[in-house]
Amino acid sequence: MVELKQAVKTYKDFQLSVDMNIPEGNITGIVGRNGAGKSTVIKAILGLINLDEGQVNVFGDDIKKIKPKDKAKLGVALAEGGFCVNFTVKDICKVLKNTYDDFDANAFMEECRKLDLPFDKKLSEFSTGMKAKIKVLIAISHNAKLLVLDEPTAGLDVVARNEVLDMLRVYMERKPDASILISSHISSDLEGICDDIYMIKDGKIIIHEDTDIILSKYAVLKVSSVVYDKLDKTYILKSKKQDYGFVCLTNEKQFYLENYPEIIIENGNIDDLIIMMTEGE
């Protein structure tokens, strides 16, 4: 569905250099701290920036040469940008109807009703949750084959986040051959929906794993300095000094469970990966 091959983009004080692959029928997450390169990756995939080196293929073709009919297969929700703030849901419906052949106006308005989105209120009067829901609804409204979503749940409470994520789950059930690329700094969102996760730091991919591998094989070890000195560090990815000793990230939890039953071993998650891989030694 998407392939970034040795994609390089250089700015004054930052360089993106990545390889990525998003297969058909996959929900892929991309995580990293602010400024790590998440938005630059998304812009590259959408053809919004020109690469210095490498290539981005979407639907098997160079994104710069993609045909208009294939562009219609893209559904996009960016953190910044969107429809004019003076538009209403009815205005948006008219634009989408005139833009996409596969847009179903009746279904769109019905979904807006289910999500309690007012038809005649301007977007500028929408709450943060309403704005997030209408962005995602617009992205999925025309049966896109690829959804690219940049921080779609940012700033939302738990209820609104679940509503947005449920929209994506239902969409993938209805279109199992579609794919989604989603960036988020809320790890629980990605853990609950993504098949695999890319972690980016300083413009480079530092981890790519299936989500179930992260949740089953990664762990955080908490040990004293004495134990740390004697610890087999073969499977330690990163370590960080603490007052009590060291906290360590491993991708071989079972090894340490079997060989060091006396130490504290906590199941890993995406937050642990971000913290340890960006701060650890």
Rosetta silent file (secondary structure, phi, psi, omega in degrees, C-alpha in Angstrom):
SEQUENCE: MVELKQAVKTYKDFQLSVDMNIPEGNITGIVGRNGAGKSTVIKAILGLINLDEGQVNVFGDDIKKIKPKDKAKLGVALAEGGFCVNFTVKDICKVLKNTYDDFDANAFMEECRKLDLPFDKKLSEFSTGMKAKIKVLIAISHNAKLLVLDEPTAGLDVVARNEVLDMLRVYMERKPDASILISSHISSDLEGICDDIYMIKDGKIIIHEDTDIILSKYAVLKVSSVVYDKLDKTYILKSKKQDYGFVCLTNEKQFYLENYPEIIIENGNIDDLIIMMTEGE
SCORE:     score description
SCORE:     0.000 S_00000001
   1 L     0.000  -48.062  178.315    0.000    0.000    0.000 S_00000001
   2 E  -137.362  137.475  176.132    2.792    2.425    0.972 S_00000001
   3 E  -141.813  123.299  171.756    6.544    2.107    0.592 S_00000001
   4 E  -105.520  118.522 -177.351    9.223    4.616    1.530 S_00000001
   5 E  -112.290  108.502  179.397   12.540    3.579    0.010 S_00000001
   6 E    46.348   47.600 -177.539   15.614    5.340    1.429 S_00000001
   7 E   -76.349  122.384 -178.049   13.543    8.502    1.739 S_00000001
   8 E  -127.554  130.208  173.373   15.693   11.484    2.694 S_00000001
   9 E  -136.489  121.908 -176.132   14.608   15.059    3.365 S_00000001
  10 E  -111.322  129.195  172.075   17.098   17.558    4.789 S_00000001
  11 L  -111.430 -176.498 -176.246   16.248   20.816    6.516 S_00000001
  12 L   -58.129  -46.569 -175.773   18.605   23.301    8.144 S_00000001
  13 L  -125.428   23.665 -177.722   18.794   21.490   11.494 S_00000001
  14 L  -155.807  141.339  174.912   16.979   18.214   10.789 S_00000001
  15 E  -133.353  127.772  172.302   17.229   15.276    8.405 S_00000001
  16 E   -92.852  131.104  177.434   14.641   12.584    7.762 S_00000001
  17 E  -146.268   97.925 -171.293   16.093    9.280    6.541 S_00000001
  18 E  -138.701  156.250  166.108   13.637    6.375    6.652 S_00000001
  19 E  -124.722  132.402  179.365   12.442    3.157    5.069 S_00000001
  20 E  -144.330  156.033  176.635    8.848    2.104    5.740 S_00000001
  21 E  -145.650  125.207  177.205    6.330   -0.371    4.419 S_00000001
  22 E  -117.407  107.263 -178.231    2.584   -0.429    5.064 S_00000001
  23 L   -76.140  166.630  177.513    0.950   -3.576    3.664 S_00000001
  24 L   -64.607  140.403  177.377   -2.635   -3.912    2.521 S_00000001
  25 L    75.976   19.688 -173.992   -5.148   -4.485    5.311 S_00000001
  26 L  -115.536  144.470  169.471   -2.808   -3.129    7.982 S_00000001
  27 E  -109.103  113.142 -175.236   -3.156   -0.467   10.662 S_00000001
  28 E  -111.751  132.696  177.069    0.298    0.988   11.224 S_00000001
  29 E  -105.314  149.935  173.442    1.214    3.418   13.979 S_00000001
  30 E  -129.470  125.281 -175.756    4.079    5.872   14.055 S_00000001
  31 E  -126.561  161.019  178.816    5.252    7.245   17.393 S_00000001
  32 L   161.062  163.929  179.641    7.969    9.547   18.625 S_00000001
  33 L   -70.437  165.673  175.733    8.504   12.734   20.540 S_00000001
  34 L   -56.330  131.853 -179.944    7.593   16.136   19.131 S_00000001
  35 L    86.728    2.017 -177.663   10.040   17.019   16.385 S_00000001
  36 L   -72.989  -27.227  179.883   11.082   13.396   15.820 S_00000001
  37 L   127.386    5.849 -177.873    9.840   13.392   12.226 S_00000001
  38 H   -59.051  -50.494 -177.636    6.311   11.946   12.364 S_00000001
  39 H   -67.236  -31.887  178.075    4.682   14.805   10.475 S_00000001
  40 H   -66.505  -39.791  175.599    7.508   14.887    7.922 S_00000001
  41 H   -59.614  -46.304 -179.097    6.902   11.201    7.150 S_00000001
  42 H   -62.981  -42.733  178.199    3.201   11.907    6.661 S_00000001
  43 H   -62.816  -37.501  178.450    3.918   14.873    4.396 S_00000001
  44 H   -64.911  -43.338 -179.107    6.279   12.709    2.323 S_00000001
  45 H   -63.707  -35.131 -178.874    3.643    9.987    1.924 S_00000001
  46 L   -86.583   -1.283  179.858    1.078   12.562    0.791 S_00000001
  47 L    73.599   23.276 -178.199    3.497   14.193   -1.639 S_00000001
  48 L   -86.236  -11.467  174.874    3.394   17.499    0.249 S_00000001
  49 L  -132.703  154.070  176.127    7.193   17.769    0.311 S_00000001
  50 L   -94.281  126.658  178.271    9.878   16.964   -2.254 S_00000001
  51 L   -73.590  150.583  172.408   12.433   14.398   -1.141 S_00000001
  52 L   -81.341  -33.087  178.726   16.144   15.018   -1.598 S_00000001
  53 E  -146.498  161.739  174.237   16.722   11.304   -2.129 S_00000001
  54 E    83.356 -168.893 -173.790   14.704    8.099   -2.339 S_00000001
  55 E  -150.557  149.035  173.195   11.137    7.464   -3.337 S_00000001
  56 E  -118.542  120.472  176.537    7.629    7.183   -1.928 S_00000001
  57 E  -109.393  132.252  176.027    5.275    4.720   -3.598 S_00000001
  58 E  -127.574  128.082 -173.888    1.549    4.724   -2.847 S_00000001
  59 L    57.803   28.408  176.553   -0.684    2.089   -4.421 S_00000001
  60 L    88.324   -2.155 -178.437    2.417    0.892   -6.276 S_00000001
  61 E  -122.886  153.218  174.542    3.170    4.217   -7.985 S_00000001
  62 E   -56.918  128.705 -176.610    5.440    7.158   -7.230 S_00000001
  63 H   -57.933  -29.479 -179.710    3.334    9.592   -5.189 S_00000001
  64 H   -73.645  -16.495 -178.145    4.460   12.424   -7.467 S_00000001
  65 H  -113.009    9.448 -175.851    3.015   10.586  -10.491 S_00000001
  66 L   -64.664  139.901 -176.316   -0.150    9.292   -8.880 S_00000001
  67 L   -79.833  153.194 -178.999   -3.267    9.669  -11.028 S_00000001
  68 H   -54.266  -39.044 -179.386   -6.255   11.779   -9.937 S_00000001
  69 H   -65.310  -29.162  177.208   -8.480    8.691   -9.679 S_00000001
  70 H   -80.206  -30.898  175.739   -5.952    7.164   -7.266 S_00000001
  71 H   -60.913  -30.445  179.283   -5.703   10.353   -5.210 S_00000001
  72 L   -68.224  -14.509  178.696   -9.412    9.885   -4.524 S_00000001
  73 L   -84.262   -1.713  178.749   -8.498    6.638   -2.747 S_00000001
  74 E   -94.802  132.405  172.333   -6.679    8.670   -0.062 S_00000001
  75 E  -116.985  124.987 -169.631   -8.473    9.729    3.097 S_00000001
  76 E  -128.145  135.464  171.219   -6.564   12.325    5.107 S_00000001
  77 E  -135.601  104.839 -177.883   -6.970   13.947    8.516 S_00000001
  78 L   -97.477  154.491  179.411   -4.089   16.239    9.435 S_00000001
  79 L   -61.185  -38.423  177.477   -3.461   17.899   12.778 S_00000001
  80 L  -113.634  145.101  176.680   -3.452   21.261   11.023 S_00000001
  81 L    98.447  175.325 -177.736   -5.682   22.255    8.143 S_00000001
  82 L   137.055 -158.425 -178.537   -9.084   21.165    6.897 S_00000001
  83 L   -75.072  160.227  177.197  -12.238   22.898    5.759 S_00000001
  84 L   -55.362  135.974 -176.389  -12.941   26.603    6.196 S_00000001
  85 L   -65.343  -14.449  178.190  -13.979   27.341    9.773 S_00000001
  86 L   -88.705   -2.946  178.796  -17.102   29.084    8.475 S_00000001
  87 L   -76.209  151.048  170.724  -18.357   25.875    6.850 S_00000001
  88 L  -106.075  172.868  176.097  -21.167   23.816    8.352 S_00000001
  89 H   -58.077  -40.173  178.995  -21.652   20.055    8.073 S_00000001
  90 H   -62.799  -40.361  177.923  -24.145   20.705    5.271 S_00000001
  91 H   -62.734  -44.722 -179.529  -21.541   22.802    3.409 S_00000001
  92 H   -61.573  -41.724  179.723  -18.945   20.047    3.805 S_00000001
  93 H   -58.853  -42.453  179.473  -21.403   17.465    2.528 S_00000001
  94 H   -63.231  -43.034 -179.724  -21.955   19.469   -0.662 S_00000001
  95 H   -63.825  -46.515 -179.139  -18.216   19.793   -1.304 S_00000001
  96 H   -63.573  -37.816  179.590  -17.575   16.088   -0.743 S_00000001
  97 H   -63.246  -36.053 -179.592  -20.490   15.146   -2.989 S_00000001
  98 H   -83.933   -9.443 -175.447  -19.002   17.226   -5.815 S_00000001
  99 H  -101.858  -40.346 -172.139  -15.485   15.895   -5.231 S_00000001
 100 L  -117.721  130.479  178.022  -15.774   12.117   -4.775 S_00000001
 101 L   -66.275  -31.813 -175.682  -17.730    9.638   -6.893 S_00000001
 102 L   -92.404   10.494 -179.582  -17.943    7.182   -3.985 S_00000001
 103 L   -79.710  130.306  178.120  -19.282    9.691   -1.482 S_00000001
 104 L  -108.355  103.098 -174.780  -22.700    8.805   -0.013 S_00000001
 105 H   -62.730  -41.607 -178.805  -24.296   12.022    1.231 S_00000001
 106 H   -63.794  -42.524  179.320  -27.151   10.298    3.068 S_00000001
 107 H   -65.980  -38.122  179.702  -24.763    7.974    4.909 S_00000001
 108 H   -62.944  -47.114 -178.841  -22.481   10.902    5.785 S_00000001
 109 H   -67.089  -33.897  178.234  -25.303   12.947    7.281 S_00000001
 110 H   -66.809  -40.463  177.514  -26.574    9.915    9.184 S_00000001
 111 H   -64.545  -39.598  176.618  -23.127    9.352   10.709 S_00000001
 112 H   -60.545  -40.142  178.644  -22.989   13.025   11.698 S_00000001
 113 H   -63.821  -44.168 -179.752  -26.344   12.591   13.420 S_00000001
 114 H   -62.070  -33.357 -177.738  -25.118    9.494   15.303 S_00000001
 115 L   -90.525    8.246  178.632  -22.030   11.407   16.447 S_00000001
 116 L    59.160   39.308  176.132  -24.130   14.393   17.605 S_00000001
 117 L   -95.032  118.097 -176.460  -22.517   16.738   15.087 S_00000001
 118 L   -66.363  138.064 -175.146  -24.821   19.701   14.437 S_00000001
 119 L   -74.679  -32.791 -170.243  -25.712   20.228   10.774 S_00000001
 120 L  -110.710    3.204  179.491  -25.977   24.039   10.769 S_00000001
 121 L   -87.882  140.132  178.849  -23.316   25.123   13.268 S_00000001
 122 L   -68.675  150.704  178.773  -20.035   26.534   11.891 S_00000001
 123 H   -58.309  -31.756  179.430  -16.851   24.526   12.430 S_00000001
 124 H   -63.152  -19.499 -179.298  -15.463   27.454   14.420 S_00000001
 125 H   -97.513   -1.573  179.742  -18.189   26.766   16.985 S_00000001
 126 L   -73.706  148.857  171.760  -17.388   23.044   17.260 S_00000001
 127 L   -73.584  169.798  177.720  -15.780   21.638   20.383 S_00000001
 128 H   -59.009  -41.950  179.316  -12.370   19.945   20.120 S_00000001
 129 H   -64.520  -41.119  178.057  -14.070   16.555   20.151 S_00000001
 130 H   -62.859  -42.444 -179.938  -16.501   17.529   17.413 S_00000001
 131 H   -62.650  -41.090  179.566  -13.675   18.815   15.229 S_00000001
 132 H   -64.415  -42.886 -178.035  -11.750   15.565   15.643 S_00000001
 133 H   -67.471  -39.807 -179.499  -14.776   13.439   14.790 S_00000001
 134 H   -69.798  -33.594  177.470  -15.701   15.411   11.673 S_00000001
 135 H   -61.729  -47.473 -179.626  -12.086   15.235   10.421 S_00000001
 136 H   -68.679  -39.658  178.993  -12.009   11.456   10.659 S_00000001
 137 H   -61.173  -40.231  176.374  -15.522   11.138    9.276 S_00000001
 138 H   -62.126  -42.392 -177.618  -14.508   13.207    6.236 S_00000001
 139 H   -62.982  -35.243 -176.520  -11.442   10.995    5.717 S_00000001
 140 H   -96.632   -0.416 -169.973  -13.493    7.787    5.676 S_00000001
 141 L   -72.549  -17.494 -174.989  -16.551    9.186    3.898 S_00000001
 142 L  -119.356   31.248  175.653  -15.550    8.283    0.335 S_00000001
 143 L    56.731   45.141  179.153  -14.373    4.685    0.789 S_00000001
 144 L   -62.523  147.338  177.609  -10.688    5.562    0.768 S_00000001
 145 L   -87.531  -24.626  178.771   -8.276    2.674    0.390 S_00000001
 146 E  -132.601  123.448  174.668   -5.600    4.402    2.497 S_00000001
 147 E  -103.910  132.188  176.582   -6.254    6.578    5.534 S_00000001
 148 E  -120.836  111.594 -171.328   -3.487    8.881    6.760 S_00000001
 149 E  -123.910  117.927 -178.022   -4.327   10.308   10.172 S_00000001
 150 E  -101.523  108.928  178.312   -2.053   12.695   12.050 S_00000001
 151 L    50.354   54.006 -176.137   -2.837   12.800   15.802 S_00000001
 152 L   -68.635  -17.068 -178.829   -6.593   12.202   15.309 S_00000001
 153 L  -110.334   10.183 -177.942   -7.258   11.815   19.047 S_00000001
 154 L   -62.135  133.155  175.536   -5.089   14.681   20.342 S_00000001
 155 L    79.585    6.209 -176.738   -6.792   16.787   22.989 S_00000001
 156 L   -98.865  152.137  173.269   -9.794   14.462   23.386 S_00000001
 157 L   -78.485  175.249 -174.116  -11.204   12.942   26.534 S_00000001
 158 H   -59.802  -42.147 -177.673  -11.469    9.152   26.878 S_00000001
 159 H   -63.797  -47.938 -179.299  -15.049    8.974   25.581 S_00000001
 160 H   -65.274  -37.915  178.380  -14.345   11.054   22.464 S_00000001
 161 H   -61.974  -43.463  179.691  -11.112    9.119   21.786 S_00000001
 162 H   -64.650  -35.883  178.009  -12.988    5.834   21.920 S_00000001
 163 H   -63.669  -43.635  179.685  -15.619    7.162   19.530 S_00000001
 164 H   -64.842  -45.822 -179.186  -12.932    8.131   17.010 S_00000001
 165 H   -65.563  -35.487  177.150  -11.110    4.798   17.348 S_00000001
 166 H   -65.024  -35.037  175.813  -14.379    2.888   17.014 S_00000001
 167 H   -59.007  -40.805 -179.375  -15.004    4.699   13.721 S_00000001
 168 H   -71.613  -39.657  177.968  -11.698    3.335   12.460 S_00000001
 169 H   -61.780  -45.373  179.146  -12.374   -0.192   13.725 S_00000001
 170 H   -62.916  -39.561 -179.705  -15.765   -0.263   11.988 S_00000001
 171 H   -61.588  -44.263 -178.802  -14.185    1.100    8.817 S_00000001
 172 H   -70.035  -29.903  174.442  -11.586   -1.686    8.728 S_00000001
 173 H   -66.876  -36.797 -179.410  -14.265   -4.306    9.348 S_00000001
 174 H   -78.881  -30.741 -178.633  -16.161   -2.948    6.378 S_00000001
 175 L  -129.152   74.026 -175.084  -13.029   -2.551    4.205 S_00000001
 176 L   -65.211  -14.347  178.222  -10.539   -5.234    5.292 S_00000001
 177 L   -91.988    0.180  177.910   -8.293   -4.538    2.287 S_00000001
 178 L   -80.594  170.018  176.978   -7.814   -0.890    3.314 S_00000001
 179 E  -136.342  154.100  179.230   -4.833    0.393    5.309 S_00000001
 180 E  -132.140  133.382  166.391   -4.370    3.075    7.943 S_00000001
 181 E  -110.971  122.694 -176.661   -1.314    5.062    8.987 S_00000001
 182 E  -131.518  129.320  173.957   -1.945    6.775   12.307 S_00000001
 183 E  -104.338  144.178  178.719    0.355    8.930   14.400 S_00000001
 184 L  -163.256  150.512  172.966   -0.353    9.523   18.060 S_00000001
 185 L  -101.884    5.087  178.670    1.385   10.351   21.314 S_00000001
 186 L  -101.537  101.635 -170.256   -1.291    8.426   23.255 S_00000001
 187 H   -62.100  -36.759 -177.115    0.135    4.926   23.508 S_00000001
 188 H   -63.222  -31.024  176.719   -3.063    3.213   24.624 S_00000001
 189 H   -62.766  -46.388 -177.087   -4.764    4.319   21.411 S_00000001
 190 H   -71.762  -39.073 -179.683   -2.112    2.658   19.271 S_00000001
 191 H   -61.825  -30.672 -176.351   -1.848   -0.456   21.418 S_00000001
 192 H   -87.417   -9.810 -173.939   -5.569   -1.046   21.029 S_00000001
 193 H  -133.066  -25.373 -171.690   -5.813   -0.625   17.262 S_00000001
 194 L   -87.334  144.114  173.656   -2.450   -0.958   15.458 S_00000001
 195 L   -80.378  -35.684  179.263   -0.986   -4.118   13.933 S_00000001
 196 E  -147.204  162.372 -174.441    2.539   -2.725   14.016 S_00000001
 197 E  -131.439  132.086  167.531    4.407    0.290   15.326 S_00000001
 198 E  -104.043  132.855  172.701    7.246    2.398   13.923 S_00000001
 199 E  -110.349  130.533 -176.965    9.195    4.491   16.415 S_00000001
 200 E  -119.074  139.268  177.576   11.068    7.464   15.035 S_00000001
 201 E  -141.384  129.788  178.041   13.791    9.521   16.691 S_00000001
 202 L    49.951   38.999  174.852   15.761   12.392   15.140 S_00000001
 203 L    82.079    7.108 -178.367   14.398   11.526   11.704 S_00000001
 204 E  -128.911  144.638  175.934   15.325    7.823   11.818 S_00000001
 205 E   -75.936  121.839 -178.699   13.339    4.664   12.532 S_00000001
 206 E  -107.311  -19.099  175.007   14.782    3.125   15.687 S_00000001
 207 E  -147.283  137.251  167.585   12.199    0.372   16.260 S_00000001
 208 E  -137.241  116.017 -177.707    9.693   -1.421   14.060 S_00000001
 209 E  -143.421  153.158  167.663    7.744   -4.221   15.720 S_00000001
 210 E   -64.504  143.962 -176.715    4.348   -5.893   15.617 S_00000001
 211 H   -60.591  -39.651 -178.627    2.247   -4.495   18.444 S_00000001
 212 H   -67.546  -26.434  175.386    1.673   -7.903   20.001 S_00000001
 213 H   -69.062  -43.292  178.410    5.449   -8.436   20.109 S_00000001
 214 H   -58.504  -44.481 -175.030    5.919   -5.163   21.961 S_00000001
 215 H   -76.759  -23.298 -176.307    3.272   -6.111   24.499 S_00000001
 216 H  -101.214  -32.574 -172.872    4.430   -9.712   24.955 S_00000001
 217 H  -107.247  -22.043 -179.864    8.243   -9.654   24.650 S_00000001
 218 L   -85.329  147.651  179.227    9.281   -6.179   25.802 S_00000001
 219 E  -155.404  161.829  175.548    9.692   -5.444   29.508 S_00000001
 220 E  -110.743  125.839  177.351   11.168   -2.968   31.957 S_00000001
 221 E  -102.639  136.599  176.751   13.654   -4.283   34.512 S_00000001
 222 E  -120.765  114.701 -172.160   14.273   -2.410   37.749 S_00000001
 223 E  -136.168  156.634  174.262   17.503   -3.429   39.478 S_00000001
 224 E   -74.115  166.162  178.908   19.985   -2.190   42.047 S_00000001
 225 H   -62.544  -36.296  179.357   23.452   -1.058   40.952 S_00000001
 226 H   -63.818  -47.194  179.364   24.946   -4.275   42.376 S_00000001
 227 H   -65.709  -39.316 -179.147   22.553   -6.477   40.378 S_00000001
 228 H   -60.545  -39.435 -179.489   23.020   -4.328   37.284 S_00000001
 229 H   -62.330  -31.749 -177.696   26.783   -4.871   37.342 S_00000001
 230 H   -95.525   -5.906 -174.144   26.246   -8.649   37.300 S_00000001
 231 L   -69.733  136.177  171.875   23.304   -8.613   34.877 S_00000001
 232 L   -70.639  113.331 -173.619   23.620  -10.345   31.507 S_00000001
 233 L   -98.217   17.253 -179.206   23.085   -7.365   29.210 S_00000001
 234 L   -55.433  -39.176 -175.345   22.852   -9.329   25.960 S_00000001
 235 L  -110.273   19.984  175.501   19.176   -8.439   25.569 S_00000001
 236 E   -89.729  119.608 -179.461   19.216   -5.005   27.187 S_00000001
 237 E   -83.112  -44.005 -179.482   18.297   -2.354   24.611 S_00000001
 238 E  -147.685  149.228  175.819   18.632    0.720   26.816 S_00000001
 239 E  -129.919  150.500  179.777   19.476    1.481   30.445 S_00000001
 240 E  -139.837  128.851 -178.095   18.786    4.556   32.544 S_00000001
 241 E   -71.725  136.198  176.665   20.341    5.443   35.914 S_00000001
 242 L  -128.988  170.632  178.947   17.946    5.920   38.808 S_00000001
 243 L   -60.071  -37.732 -177.043   18.370    6.693   42.522 S_00000001
 244 L   -84.905  -12.488 -175.712   17.827    3.034   43.406 S_00000001
 245 E   152.267 -110.218 -177.935   20.019    1.666   40.592 S_00000001
 246 E  -140.927  147.857  167.117   18.965    1.186   36.973 S_00000001
 247 E  -112.396  133.575 -173.256   15.858    0.788   34.863 S_00000001
 248 E  -127.853  145.087  174.928   16.445   -1.283   31.716 S_00000001
 249 E  -105.758  129.848  177.377   14.438   -1.982   28.566 S_00000001
 250 E  -128.839  152.436  172.494   14.589   -5.481   27.085 S_00000001
 251 L  -109.095   17.899  176.053   12.928   -7.195   24.137 S_00000001
 252 L  -134.839   67.264 -177.369   13.481  -10.638   25.683 S_00000001
 253 H   -56.527  -41.608 -174.747   11.323  -10.581   28.791 S_00000001
 254 H   -61.841  -35.931  179.697   11.230  -14.362   29.100 S_00000001
 255 H   -58.884  -44.358 -177.210   15.012  -14.632   29.350 S_00000001
 256 H   -77.671  -29.149  174.487   15.086  -12.405   32.430 S_00000001
 257 H   -63.806  -39.930 -176.446   12.007  -14.055   33.964 S_00000001
 258 H   -78.259  -33.582 -172.785   13.733  -17.424   33.754 S_00000001
 259 H  -102.642  -16.694 -179.060   17.208  -16.346   34.810 S_00000001
 260 L  -135.576   64.683 -177.278   16.570  -13.498   37.271 S_00000001
 261 L   -63.656  -16.241 -176.285   13.397  -14.360   39.212 S_00000001
 262 L   -85.383  -12.706 -175.935   14.446  -12.051   42.045 S_00000001
 263 L   -94.103  160.737  178.795   14.364   -8.772   40.064 S_00000001
 264 E   -79.263  123.345  179.999   11.372   -6.550   39.298 S_00000001
 265 E  -127.305  116.616 -178.857   10.119   -7.150   35.750 S_00000001
 266 E  -111.027  140.260  178.284    7.232   -5.057   34.432 S_00000001
 267 E   -58.234  137.937 -179.403    5.438   -5.616   31.132 S_00000001
 268 L   -83.072  159.958  172.740    6.533   -3.116   28.511 S_00000001
 269 L  -146.200 -178.850 -174.632    4.333   -0.767   26.527 S_00000001
 270 H   -66.123  -35.435  177.039    4.777    1.902   23.902 S_00000001
 271 H   -59.976  -42.804  178.753    5.312    4.647   26.493 S_00000001
 272 H   -60.347  -41.936  179.673    8.198    2.647   27.945 S_00000001
 273 H   -62.140  -45.134 -178.618    9.737    2.307   24.489 S_00000001
 274 H   -62.192  -47.558 -177.638    9.480    6.027   23.808 S_00000001
 275 H   -63.640  -50.577 -174.969   10.942    7.005   27.177 S_00000001
 276 H   -71.154  -41.214 -176.407   13.750    4.463   27.204 S_00000001
 277 H   -75.105  -19.349  178.887   14.722    4.603   23.538 S_00000001
 278 H  -101.392  -17.188 -178.086   14.845    8.397   23.533 S_00000001
 279 H  -118.485  -25.515 -174.403   16.383    8.923   26.973 S_00000001
 280 L   -70.602  168.298 -177.956   18.236    5.729   27.868 S_00000001
 281 L   -99.633    0.000    0.000   21.936    5.059   27.390 S_00000001
